[in-house]
Amino acid sequence: MFVIGSGAKHLEDEIKALGGEVLDAEIKRFPDGEKYVRIMGSSKNVTVVQSTFAPQDEHLIELILMADALRERGVQKLRAVVPYLAYSRQDRVTKDGEPVSVRAVMRALSVYYDELYVFDLHNPETLRFFQGKAVNLSPAGVIADYFGEKLGEGVVLAPDKGALERARVVAERLGLEYSHFHKVRISPTEVQMKPVNVDVRGKNVLIVDDIISTGGTMIRAANLLREMGAGKVFVAATHGVFAEGAIERVSKAVDELAVTNTIPTPVSKISVVPEILGL
């Protein structure tokens, strides 16, 4: 039994089409700007699906209010599936007086939810801040399925060493080789990139990352691959947190840009709904 927040409305039709049963939810705004939430129906076990992209604060408050409404209706087990979790990149204090924002968010959700499921969290170790069961879901399978035939006997690359595990999972599902880019800072304004121990000449390449914002790294990587004689260059990411104009800039530099639908964008071509229904 599912309840769909306004941050996941773009997933609702597919959830229903694939057999998910959805409770009706009335979500609106009071004249003073505060949110109103009402859940029609109940069940012993309920999964709330809510992605907390912009406006992040509004979607987070909704996630809490829906949980309170369901507890009020007597729900015994409550799960939150949050395809994109806001504040997850703020996972450490860099200046005195700052919060660890992801810790604050997860502790707040722990008050109501027994389980938390997120996709491709920036730092999976922060799941320890959630007091119940917390799982970091990988979209590597659906990304591999989407690009498999297009990539052929190609190569999967991570934009840096920290993202290598994601590239490995995608590559192994497709039976392909994988590697990462090594970055060397030449000056305060210039960074040199090159793939590590892999020959891309004449091969199609898929670059995989967790988040694309400005797209600058992807564009530099694609241009370098072209210079090295690569065939087609594809770019995939879990979360399309695109700055203004980023989709157009990246799309011009590559053969195809595709992200999952954790956040709705014009290039959200890869669905995570099968993963959600498989929980």
N, C-alpha and C positions, 0 to 999 in steps of 0.2 A: 504494500500500500504506500503510495507516494503523495507528498504534498509538494507542489512546485512554486517556488518563489518567483518574484518578478525578474530576478536576475537569471532565471533558468527557463523563462517562457519559450525561448527559442528551441528548447529541447523537448517540450511537452508533447507535441504531436508525434514525434518519433518514439518517445517512451510509450505512449498509448498504442501506437501502431505495432510495436513489438511486444505488446501484451502487458504492459504495466498498468495497474489500476490506480487512478488518480482521484484524490479527494478534492472537491471544490474548495477554493479559497478565495475570499473576498479581501482584496488588498487595495486600499485607497488612501487618500491624504485628507486630514482635517484642514479646515480653512487656515489654521495657524501654522501649517506645514508639517505637523507631526503625522506619523503613520498610523493607520488603522488596519488591523488584521483580524479576520474571522475565518475559522476553519469549519466547514460543514461536513459532519461525519467523523468517524473515529475508527480505531482498530487497536488491538493490543500492541502491535508492532508497526511503526511508521518510519519511513525514510523521507527526510526533507531534502530536496535538491535546490540548491541556491548558489549561484556563482556571484562572487562579490567584486566584480569589476566596477568601474565608475558608473554612478556615484557610489564609491566603496562604503562610506559610512551608512548611507541609506540601506544598502543591501545587507550590511552586517546587522543593523538594528532589526530589519525584517526577519533575519534568521533567528534572532533571539526571541522576538515577539511570537513567531510561529511556534517555536518550541514551548513557550509559556502557555500558549493557547492549547496545544496538544496535551501538555501535562495536566492542564485544567480539565481536559476531557477524559483523563484517566489513562492515557497511553503509558504502557509499562516499559517498553523498550523504544528508544528514540535514536535514530541514526541521522547524521548530517553528511550529505555528499556535497562537497564544495569544490566543483571543478577548478575554479580559480580562487585562491584564498588571498584576499587583500592583506597588506602589511607583512607578507611572508618574507620579503627581502630585507626588512628591518630586524635583523636577527642578532645584533650586537650593539653595544654602546661604543660610539666613536668619540663622543665629547661628553664631559661631565654634565649630568643633569638630564640626559636623554633616557627614554624608556627602551626596553626591548619590546618593540611593538607586537611582534608575532607572539611573544609570551603572553602579553595582555589579552590579545584576541583569543588565543587557545584556552586560557584560564576562564575567560568569560563563557565560552562555549561549553566548557566542562561542567558548568553549573547545571545545564539542562540535558546535554546530549551524552548518551552512553558510548557512542562510537562516532569517529570522525574519519571520513575518507576524502582525500585530496588527490589532485593529479600533479605529478612532477613538481613537488614542492622545491623551492629554491635551495633550502638546506634541510634535508629529511631528518637530521638530528633534532630539529626543533619540535618534532612531534612529541618529544618527551614532556613538553609543557602541557599537553592535553592529558587529563587525569584518567580517562578511560582508554578504550582500544582506539588506536590511531594508525591509519594505513596510508602509505604513499603509493598511489596507483601509477603504473607506467602506461603511457599511450604508445609505446614502442611497437607493439603488435599491429595496431591499426595504421600507424604511419608506414610500417613495412608493407602491409597489405596494399595500401594506396599506391605506393611508389614502385612496388616490386617489378611489374611488367615494364614500366617506363624506364627503370634504371637498368634492367638487363644485367649483363656481367660487369657491373660497375663497382664503384668504391663508395663507402660511407665515411664521411669525415665529421669530426667534432670541431667547433671553432676554436677550442682550447683544450688543454689536457684535463681540466676539471669536468668537461662534458663528455669525456671519452667513454664512460660507462654507457651512456645513452646511445652513442653511436655503435658500441659493441653489440648491444642487445638487438638493435635494428639489423645490423649486418649479419649477425649469426642466424637470425630468423630467415634471412634471404640467402644464407650461404656465401656471403661476400667478404672481401677483405675490408679492413677499417683502419683508420688512423686519426690523427688530430693535427691541427695547425699549431706551430710553435711561434710565439710572438716575442720579438725583440724590440725594445724601445730604442730608437735611434736618437731621438731628441724629445724635448717636452711635447712636441706636437706631431711627431711621426713615429709610427709603429710598423715594423717590418714583420710580415707573416710568411710562413712557408709550411707545406705539409711535411710531416715527419715520416721518413722511410716508406714512401709509397709512390708508385709511378702512375700518374693520371693521364698520361698521353694517350689519346684516342679512346678514353673511357668516359662513360657518363659518371657524374659525381652527385651524391646527395649529401648536403650539409644539414646536420640536425642539431637543434638547440632547444632549450626550455622556453626562453622568452625572446621575442624580437620587439624592440622598442623603436630606436631610430633606424636600425637596419644598416648602420655604417659598417659594422664588422662583416656582415654578410656580403655587402657590395664589394668591399676590398678583397674578400676571399674569392668571390666569383670572378673578379677581374684578374686576379693572380692565376686562377685555374685556367682561364682562357689563354693567358700568356704561356702557360705550361703545356698547352695542347690538349686540354680536356675536351671531351665531346659536349654533351648537354650538361648543364648545371642546374640542379634542383635544390630548393631550400625548403625545409620543414621545421616547424616548431610546435610546441605544445600550446603556448599562450601567445596570442597576437595582441600584445599591448602596444599598439602602433602609435607613434607620434604622428603629428600631422604631416601628410605627404610621404610617409615611410612606405606604405604599400606600393605606391606608384614608383618610388625610387628603386626599391628592391625588385619589383616585377620587371622593370626595364633592364636590370642587370643580369637576370637569370631566365632560364627557360620556363620555369614554373615555380611559384611560391604558393605553399599550402600549409595552413595551420589547422589545429583541431578546433572544435566548436565549444571549448571551455568558455570562450568569449566570442560573441557573434561579430564577425567581420565579413567583408566581401570575399575574403579568401579562406574562410573557415570551411574547408572542403572535407575534412576528416572527422568523423563522428566518434565521440566517446560514449555515446548512449549504450552500445552493446556491452561495454565494460561496466557501466553503471548497473545495468540489468543483470549482469553476471555475478554481482556481489552476493 
